[in-house]
Each structure stands twice: as C-alpha cells, then as structure tokens.
C-alpha cells in the first residue's frame, strides 16, 4: 500500500501474544470505521473471518478471503508444513479496497510464518499502521514493553494500544509512560461477546480515535 496514493489506511491488529483479543478488537475497529476486514493467514477453525463477520453490524464492511487458510490449529509455520504449504510474505498483498482495511495478525510479533519470516516481517512488507492489543495479566507489562521495543526498533508506525481485561491502572500507566503510545480504549471482561458489545466499544473508540 502506498499511503501517498490512497486516502485509506490499512490497520494491522497485533498483540502481545495468543488469545489477547485481536479478533474482538478487529471487529470493533472495523465497526467503528466501516472498514473492510482481512486475515492473511488462518490456522485451523473456527475462522476468525467468520467470527468478525458475526460481530459487525454495519453493511459496508467487506470480508476478504484468507491468503493462506491452513487446517491445523498451530503456529502458522508448523501448520503450513503439515499442509505442505510455504507462506510467502511477498505473496500477501492486501486486497484492493475503497475504504480503510483492518488486517488481523496471528499471535504476537515474532510468531513464525516460515523458517525465516515472522508476523513482524509481514507487517513491514505490508507497510501498515499497527494497533497493539495488550491483555492485562501478571507479566503483561514485560510482554507489552518487549513488543513496543521491537516495533520501535523496526520503525513501525503505531496508532496506539488497546488494553483488554480486568482494569489495572498501574500496569496501564507504566506501559503508556514507557511506550509513549496512546491508549485507544480499554475492553472489560464481558459475559458474552456479541454485536451489542462490539457497537458499545466502537462508540467509545470513536470518541478517542487517533
């Protein structure tokens, strides 16, 4: 994507680890922006594309087919080997869209896609703006700041951080102070994730958007 040629932005949703809330965040951002959605690499079922589609209420969002749809729920590089597939990050050009695009990653930044490339390498090839999801647990300060340091070392553009989990002001404050990134929103534990919840957070996010 050449940002100089297009008024639209590609946002890449990554996280400090697996099961951090990337899919929920993807649905919220897509809902708020009326953006399209794409997951380049999917390992196993359920498909995150189907989950996001079930959570987005607006009629504008288009859902694009995965570039690599792998059968085994495992690290993408391992799942690809089982399927006898080679994931080529240079063969992951984003779909051409006439609106903003939300791209959902897999796991964290250093999750391997093949023997050489990671999610971080894919981010750099795609030339996107990152939204980092930090789920709050004991140890998440270290994991979040390690992710932040990696993004800064590689000069990746970051829109901000979304926190997910039981509120922990001390953790949030130190992460924001040391990273210098903007807090976009905090997601609280919800008894059920549905369209109503996504709409609620989309409205909150819009008030604090970049």
C-alpha positions as CSV (number, residue, x, y, z in Angstrom):
1,X,0.0,0.0,0.0
2,X,1.3,3.4,-0.9
3,X,-0.2,5.9,1.6
4,X,0.6,8.8,-0.7
5,X,-1.6,7.4,-3.4
6,X,-4.6,6.4,-1.3
7,X,-6.7,8.3,1.3
8,X,-7.4,4.9,3.0
9,X,-5.4,3.4,5.8
10,X,-4.5,-0.3,6.5
11,X,-4.6,-1.1,10.2
12,X,-2.8,-4.2,11.4
13,X,-4.1,-5.7,14.6
14,X,-1.4,-7.5,16.5
15,X,-0.9,-8.4,20.2
16,X,1.5,-9.3,22.9
17,X,0.5,-13.0,22.5
18,X,-2.1,-15.5,21.5
19,X,-5.7,-15.2,22.7
20,X,-5.2,-11.5,23.6
21,X,-8.3,-10.3,21.9
22,X,-7.2,-9.5,18.4
23,X,-10.4,-10.8,16.8
24,X,-12.7,-8.8,19.1
25,X,-10.5,-5.7,18.5
26,X,-10.7,-6.3,14.7
27,X,-14.4,-6.3,14.9
28,X,-14.6,-3.2,17.0
29,X,-12.2,-1.2,14.7
30,X,-14.0,-2.4,11.5
31,X,-17.3,-1.5,13.0
32,X,-16.1,2.0,14.1
33,X,-14.5,2.8,10.8
34,X,-16.9,0.9,8.5
35,X,-13.7,-0.7,7.3
36,X,-13.1,-3.9,5.4
37,X,-11.5,-6.9,7.1
38,X,-8.9,-9.4,6.0
39,X,-6.9,-12.1,7.8
40,X,-3.9,-13.1,5.6
41,X,-3.1,-16.3,7.5
42,X,-5.6,-18.5,9.3
43,X,-4.5,-21.7,11.1
44,X,-7.4,-24.1,12.0
45,X,-11.0,-23.5,12.9
46,X,-13.0,-21.5,13.8
47,X,-12.1,-19.0,11.2
48,X,-11.6,-15.5,12.6
49,X,-13.1,-14.1,9.5
50,X,-16.4,-15.8,10.3
51,X,-16.2,-14.6,13.9
52,X,-15.7,-11.0,12.9
53,X,-18.4,-11.2,10.3
54,X,-20.8,-12.4,13.0
55,X,-19.9,-9.4,15.2
56,X,-20.0,-6.5,12.8
57,X,-23.4,-4.7,12.3
58,X,-22.7,-2.2,9.6
59,X,-23.5,-3.1,6.0
60,X,-20.3,-1.5,4.5
61,X,-17.7,-3.9,5.8
62,X,-16.5,-6.4,3.2
63,X,-14.7,-9.6,4.3
64,X,-11.9,-10.9,2.1
65,X,-10.7,-14.5,1.8
66,X,-7.6,-15.5,3.6
67,X,-4.5,-15.8,1.5
68,X,-3.4,-18.9,3.5
69,X,-6.2,-21.0,5.0
70,X,-4.4,-23.8,7.0
71,X,-6.0,-26.8,8.5
72,X,-4.1,-27.3,11.8
73,X,-4.6,-25.0,14.8
74,X,-0.9,-24.4,15.4
75,X,1.8,-21.8,14.8
76,X,1.4,-20.8,11.1
77,X,4.8,-22.1,10.2
78,X,4.1,-25.5,11.7
79,X,0.5,-25.6,10.3
80,X,1.9,-24.7,6.8
81,X,4.4,-27.5,6.9
82,X,1.7,-30.1,7.8
83,X,-0.3,-28.8,4.8
84,X,2.8,-28.8,2.6
85,X,2.4,-25.1,2.0
86,X,5.0,-22.3,2.0
87,X,3.8,-19.0,3.4
88,X,5.4,-16.3,1.2
89,X,5.0,-12.8,2.8
90,X,5.7,-11.3,-0.6
91,X,2.6,-13.1,-1.9
92,X,0.4,-11.4,0.8
93,X,-0.5,-8.1,-0.9
94,X,-3.6,-6.7,0.7
95,X,-6.9,-6.8,-1.2
96,X,-7.7,-3.6,-3.1
97,X,-10.4,-1.8,-1.1
98,X,-12.2,1.5,-1.5
99,X,-12.2,2.0,2.3
100,X,-9.9,1.5,5.3
101,X,-8.8,-2.1,5.8
102,X,-8.4,-4.0,9.1
103,X,-5.8,-6.7,8.9
104,X,-5.7,-9.3,11.7
105,X,-2.4,-11.0,12.5
106,X,-1.7,-14.3,14.2
107,X,-0.4,-14.4,17.7
108,X,2.3,-11.9,18.5
109,X,5.0,-10.1,16.6
110,X,7.6,-12.9,16.5
111,X,5.2,-15.7,15.6
112,X,6.9,-17.5,12.7
113,X,5.2,-17.8,9.3
114,X,8.0,-19.8,7.8
115,X,11.6,-20.7,8.6
116,X,12.7,-17.1,8.1
117,X,9.8,-14.6,8.4
118,X,7.6,-13.6,11.3
119,X,4.4,-11.5,11.7
120,X,6.7,-8.5,12.2
121,X,8.2,-9.1,8.7
122,X,4.7,-9.3,7.3
123,X,3.8,-6.0,8.9
124,X,6.9,-4.4,7.4
125,X,6.1,-5.7,3.9
126,X,2.5,-4.5,4.1
127,X,3.5,-1.0,5.3
128,X,0.6,-0.7,7.7
129,X,-0.3,1.2,10.9
130,X,-0.3,-1.1,13.9
131,X,-2.8,-1.3,16.8
132,X,-1.3,-3.3,19.6
133,X,-3.6,-5.3,21.9
134,X,-2.3,-5.8,25.5
135,X,-4.3,-8.2,27.6
136,X,-3.7,-7.4,31.3
137,X,-2.3,-10.3,33.3
138,X,0.7,-10.8,35.7
139,X,3.7,-10.3,33.4
140,X,1.9,-8.4,30.7
141,X,4.0,-5.2,31.4
142,X,7.1,-7.0,30.4
143,X,5.5,-8.7,27.4
144,X,3.9,-5.4,26.2
145,X,7.1,-3.4,26.5
146,X,9.1,-6.0,24.7
147,X,6.6,-5.8,21.8
148,X,6.8,-2.0,22.0
149,X,10.6,-2.1,21.9
150,X,10.5,-4.4,18.8
151,X,8.1,-2.1,17.0
152,X,10.2,0.9,17.7
153,X,13.5,-0.8,16.6
154,X,11.9,-1.6,13.3
155,X,10.3,1.9,12.9
156,X,6.8,0.5,12.7
157,X,4.0,3.1,12.7
158,X,1.7,2.5,15.7
159,X,-1.8,4.1,16.1
160,X,-2.0,3.1,19.8
161,X,-2.7,0.4,22.4
162,X,-5.9,-1.3,23.3
163,X,-6.0,-2.9,26.8
164,X,-8.1,-6.0,27.4
165,X,-9.1,-7.4,30.7
166,X,-9.7,-6.5,34.3
167,X,-8.7,-2.9,34.9
168,X,-5.2,-2.4,36.2
169,X,-4.3,1.3,36.3
170,X,-0.8,0.8,37.5
171,X,0.1,-1.5,34.6
172,X,-1.6,0.7,32.0
173,X,0.1,3.9,33.3
174,X,3.6,2.4,33.2
175,X,3.1,0.9,29.8
176,X,1.8,4.1,28.4
177,X,4.6,6.2,30.0
178,X,7.4,3.9,28.8
179,X,6.0,3.3,25.3
180,X,4.8,6.9,24.6
181,X,1.9,5.3,22.7
182,X,-1.7,6.5,23.0
183,X,-4.3,4.5,24.8
184,X,-7.2,4.0,22.4
185,X,-9.6,2.1,24.7
186,X,-9.9,-0.4,27.5
187,X,-12.0,-3.6,27.0
188,X,-13.6,-5.1,30.1
189,X,-14.4,-8.7,30.7
190,X,-17.8,-9.4,29.1
191,X,-20.2,-12.3,29.9
192,X,-20.9,-12.6,26.2
193,X,-19.3,-11.1,23.1
194,X,-22.0,-10.1,20.5
195,X,-22.9,-7.3,18.2
196,X,-24.2,-5.1,21.0
197,X,-20.9,-5.3,22.9
198,X,-18.9,-4.5,19.7
199,X,-21.1,-1.5,19.0
200,X,-20.7,-0.3,22.6
201,X,-16.9,-0.3,22.3
202,X,-17.0,1.1,18.7
203,X,-18.8,4.2,20.0
204,X,-16.2,4.5,22.8
205,X,-13.3,4.1,20.4
206,X,-14.7,6.7,18.0
207,X,-14.5,9.3,20.8
208,X,-10.8,8.6,21.4
209,X,-9.7,7.9,17.8
210,X,-6.3,9.0,16.5
